Amino acid sequence: MPLLLSGCVDMMDANRDVLVYGLGLDAGAGGELVVTLHFLSPSGAAGGGTPVGSMGTGGSPSVTPLTLSGSGQTFTQAVERLRFRVPGRIYMGDVRAIFFGEGLTRQGLKDVMDALLREPFTINSAYVLFTRGDASRFLATGPNGTSAVLAALSIFDGDSAGTVLLHPMTLWQLFNAVWTDYWVDWGPWVTASPQEAQVIGHVILRDGRWQAALPIGEEATLLRSIRPGGPAQMTLPLAQGLASFRFTPLTTKARLKGSRVEVTVEGRASLVEWKGGPEPPVSELQRLLNEAVKERMDAFLRRMYRDERIDVLNVAEKMRIQSPGGRLPADFLQRLEDLSFRVTTRITISDTARSR
């Protein structure tokens, strides 16, 4: 009976845990990897090392977010070295966001992704963001005196008007993008200052390596339309006036037929503001909006494939499936450049709840 009722012998008090909820990864000197932990230390101590960039929240020292950086040849080695500099067990089960620094992303993420997904406490559903400059610098910056991690995550809710152009990415989605040849995906590109953290665009990845970055603007909206991720505001010149719409893409389908890609975009929109002559009826607005989005999407895809050589529709995968033996044709890069596009839009204006 004493043995059965003695309780858990391996129990560790929660106050001795270092609760990591933000993780930063950067390229270090000599090929090393720099790992930055953004954590809560309930004991109120920072261990044997001095925390970098304490982010005071105005609360008790026992809940003050801290950042601490360490390096190693691998992710596991860097974390092991950090274990000796914190006052308790490093617990990553609450990681909510993982930040990849610009230098590391440009080098490629394949090596670090393998180690990261082997970490038993890492949550595959954690959000992935890409920082301008080093992730450690981002995490050590306290927008409005609060946690940069939480400030960055609040971006996913958009601003008060819900107009932030954001395509969320999770760690599992990034894993698929890294380990699938020629697969193109993208995630939010963020920056931070002492005043605020903000999304400044999207980083486009191919084979887990930085290929390009599109700043916030109309092109970022069209990019996000291909992989829907929430409402965004788009101002389009229409016949008889200038209209601003809140546009929510629902689905985008692409089908390869020979050298032509047939793209169908479905979604809904609401009119935010109309500038010009008399406001047309909803049916006319809907027709004008579909024509404008179709024209812009067609021009956007042509530029991505012919000028930027970015396979945003992942047509390479469709070519692979259609090729004998499931292999990409040897001339597939040329075939990508020679593609033509046929865009069909089915966007319904659900309301005209505009702000006046």
N, C-alpha and C positions, 0 to 999 in steps of 0.2 A: 504493500500500500504506500509506504513512503516514496518508493521509486516511481510509482504511477502518478502520485499527486504532487511531485516536486516541481512540476512546471517545465518550461522550455530551458534546457541547459545552455543553449546557444543564443539566448535572447540578448539583444543589444538595445540599450535605452535610446529612444529617438533623439534625446538631446545630444547624443554623441555622434549622430549622423551629420555629414555635410551634404545638404540637399541641393544638388545641382539642377538648375532649371534652364540654363543657357550654356551652350558649348561652342567655343570658337576654335577654328582650325586654320593655321597659317603655314606657309613655307618658311623654314628657318635657314640659318647659315649651315653650310656643309651638308646639305641634303636632309637636315633634320626637320622634324615636324613640330610646330609649336602648338600646344593645346592650352586653351584658356577656359577655366571653369568660372562660371558666374553662379554663385551659390549663396545659400543661407547657412549660417553656422549658429545653430541654436545655443551653443555654449558661449557665444559671444567672443570667441578667440579665433585667431587666424592661424594658429599652429606655429610651426618653426619658421615659416616664411612670412614676409610682409606682403599683405594684399595690395594689389595694384589697382588704383582708382576706386576707392571705396565710394559706394553710392548711397549716401545717407537719405533715408526716406522721412526723416523727422521723427521716427519712432524709437523704440527701445533699441539699445545696442545689440540685444540678443537676436534681433530680426533684421539687422542691417545687411543688405546685399553686398557681397564682396566679389572681386575678381582676382584670380591668381593664375599666372602663366608658368608653364614648364615645357621643356623640349626633350626630344628623344629621337632615335633613329626610326622608331615606329610609334603608332598611337598607343599601344600597350605599354611600351617603355616610358613614354612621356607621362602617362597616367600613374604608373607605378612610382615614378619619381615624385609626383605631386602628392602621393599618399603619405609621404614622410613630412609634408609641409602643412598638413591640415590636422585639426584636432580630433578627427574621428574617421569613420568609414565613409568613403566617397560613394554616395548613392545616386545613380543616374536614372532611376525609375521615373522621376518627375521632369525629365528633360522635355521642354516644350518647344525649343527652337535650337537649331544647329546652324551656325554661321560659318560660311567658307570665305576666307580672305581672297582678294583678287589675285595675288601672286600664286597661291596654291591652285586656284581654279584654272588659271592660264597654263600651269604645268600639267594638269590633269588629275582626276580624282580617283582613278581606278584602284591604286594601291591603298589609299586611306579608306575607301568605301568598304573594302573587304574586311579590314580590321575593325571598322566601326560597327558593322553588322554582326560581328562576332562578340561584341561587348554584351554580356548577358542582360544588362539593365537598360540598354538603349531602346527607346520606344520607336518602332518603325514609322509610327504615325506622326512623329515630331515634324514641325514645319522646318523647311530648309530655306535659308535666305543667303544671298551673296552680297558681300560688303564692298563698298568702294574703298580701296586700301586694305589695311589689315583688319581681320576680325577682332583681334585683341584690342586694337584702338577703339573699335566700335563699342565693345563691351565695357571698356573703361571710361566711356563718355556717359554722363548722366543727364539726359534731357529733362529739364525742369526739376532736377534733383531726384528723379525717380529712376527705376531700373530701365536700362536701355533695352533689355530683352522684352519686358512687358510693353514698353513704348512701341517697339517694333511689331509685336504681335497685335497691338491695338490698331495697327495700320490695316489689318485684314478686315476691320469693320468699316473702313473708309472714313472720309471726313463727314462733317455734319450733313452734307448734301449727298453723300454716298457716291461720289464721283471718282474715287481712286481706282486707277486701272491696274488691277492686280490679278495675277494668275498664281494661286497658292501651289506649292509643291511640298510633298512629304518626302521623308527619307526613303521610303520604299519606292516612290516614283523615280527618285534620283538613281536608286540602285538599278532600276530597269533601263534608264537612259544611259548609264555608264557601261553596262555590260551587254548592250545590244548594238552590234556594228551599225554605224551610220544613223543611229536613232537620234533625232533632234528633239530636244525639250527645252523648257525655259522656266526660270524661277525669278522671284522679285530681287531687284538690285536696290540695296538700301544704303543710306548714309546717316550719320548722326552728328549733331553738334551739341554744345552745352544747352541749347534751347529746345531742340526737337530731334526726333528720328523720323525719317520719311523715305518713302519709295521714290526712287528717281528713274526707274525704268525696269527693263527685264534683261537678264543675261541669257543669251541663247547658247546652249551647249550641244556639242556633237561628240559622241564617244566619251562623254564625261569631261570634255575640255572646252574652255571658253572659246566660242567662235565669234561672237559679236555681242553688242549691247544696244538695245533700242531704248532711247529716253522716253519719258512720258510724253504722249502726244497721240495724234490720230493713228499712226502706224502701230503704236503699242495697243491701241484699242482693237485694231483689226487683227493683230497677232493673238490677242486674248480671245477674240471671237472664234478662232479656230479651235481652241481648247477652252470652252466656257468656264468662267470662274466668278461670276457675279456681275452686278450692274455697273455700267460706266456711262459717262456723259460724253456725247459727241456732237459737235456743232458742224452742220453741213449747209453749204449754200444750195438752196433749192430754187426752182423757178418761182419767181414773184417775191422772193424774200430769203431771209437767213433764219434757219431754225436750229434750236438746240434740243436734242433728244436725250433721254435717259434710256439706254439701250441694254437689253439683257439677252445675250445669245443663249439659246437653249441647246441646240445641236448643230454640229457641222459634219457633213459627210463628204468624203472624197472618193471617187471611183476612177480607176485608170482604165482607159479604153484606147489601146494603141499608144499614140503619142499625145493624146488629149486627156486632161484631167477634168472630170465633171465634179464641181463643188456645189453643194447645197447648204445654205445657211438658213437656219430657222431661229426665230426669236420673237421677242415682243419689245415694244417701246412705248414711252409716253412723252408727250411734248412738254418741254420745260419752258421754253420761251420762243416767241415768234417775233421777228423783226422784219418789217417791210410793209407791203400793202395789206389789204383785207385778208384775214386768215382764211385759208381754204377749208372746206369741209374735211372731216376725218378721212373719208374714203380717198380724197385727192391727196391729202398729206401722206397717207399710207403708200400710195402709188409713187409719189415723189421720193419718199424715203427709201423704198426698195430700189429704185433706179439709182439713187446716189450711192447707197452702200454697195450695190452690184458693181458700179463703175470703179469705186475706190478699191474694192477687194480684188478686182481683176488687175488693176494697175499695181497693187501691192504685191500680188503673187508673181507677176511678171518680173518686177524688180528684185524680189527675193531670189528667184531662180536664175535670172540672167545676169544681174549685176552683182548681187551679194553672194550668190551660190549657196543659199541656205535652204535646205529642204524642210520647210516648216510643216508641210503636209505629210512628211515621212513617206514620200512616194517610193523611195528606195526599197522599203519593206514590201511594198506592193509589187515592185519589179522582181524582187527576190522570190516571192511566192509564185509569180507567173513564169519564172525561168526554169528550165530543166534542171533537176537536181537541187532546186531551192537555193541556187547561187546567183549572186548579182552578175549581170552581164558585164563583160570587160569594158564596154564603152558606156557604162551607165552614167558617168559624169557628163558626157556629151549629150546623152539622151535627156538628162535633166534640163540641160540648157535649151534643148529643142522642144520642150513641152509647150503645148498650148492649153489654155484654160477656158472653161465654160462655167460661168458662175450663175447660180440661180438663188435668189433670196426670197424667203417667205417670212417677212417681218410684219407682225400685226401691231397696230397701235391700239393698245388696250384701254387707254384713257388719255385725257388731255389735262391732267391735274398739274397745270403749270403754275409756277410762282410768278406773281405779278408784283 
